[in-house]
Amino acid sequence: MSAHLSYEESKKLVFKGLILLGVITLIEVFIALIGNGHIISGFRLPKYIMYPMMIGFSMYKAYFIVYEFMHMRYEVKSLAMAVLLPMTLLIWAMIAFFSEGNKWFDYKNYVRTKNKVEVKTSIQPQGAVKPSTTYEIQDVH
């Protein structure tokens, strides 16, 4: 446990935290605007660079808020682990569910492409070559 801070020290600490969070948020917004080509016309950041940066800054902000403003810094180690372990399991579950949903989406598109029926007309005028027509079966649901 840490010693209690005076009102003025606490106030300074809160404002430092708010300024830090504000600066990080502005950096995130700037990365998003540059990455999508809104600041420099024609320049885009690749997604494999932009997305990890945005995720990293957001995770740092979440860590800082929990650590400082929710007073996790001042708690015993076992309580901090009791909070952090379920959070990591929640992140793992989100990744697993998104991956599973993407797989189902891919399967549905695969089935949709396999359900296309090609129809060829057998009676054609003499000498005319008519291309085959592809019809797609529409989903009822």
PEURQUI-V569691 format. One record per helix or strand of 2 or more residues. SS is the DSSP state (A for helix, B for strand). FROM is the first residue (numbers start at 1). LEN is the number of residues. If there is no record, write none. Layout:
ss from len
SS FROM LEN
SS FROM LEN
This chain:
ss from len
A 7 29
A 47 23
A 72 3
A 77 38
B 116 4
B 133 4
